[in-house]
Amino acid sequence: MDADLLAELKSDLVITQDLCEVCAVFSGDLITACPIGIEIFSMNPRAMEDVITSVISLARRLGVPERGEVVA
């Protein structure tokens, strides 16, 4: 994870998952490494219902709940 690049890009939200430690950065590490002001949104779906819930939750966080409902 490149904290300097995140700061340069002026990121305000990083979306991650903790489901697989091999293919993703653990969200706890992200919280420590991210510049102040960047929110970490971690999705951890283990079943299809969880994927649907994650999509709806992310859309709400992004301020487009209706789009999340359509996608879900």
C-alpha angles and dihedrals in degrees: 000000000000108000092180091056091049089053092047091051089049090231115186098180134036118191116207143153132224095200096103122029090193097059102031142046110252109251091230089061090048093053090054095044101040120098115254112278098034113119119215115217109192121194118194108178116175098170136026091262088056091052090053092048091048092052091051092046093049092048090051090050090051091050096248104101094156091058090051091053091051093049093045 
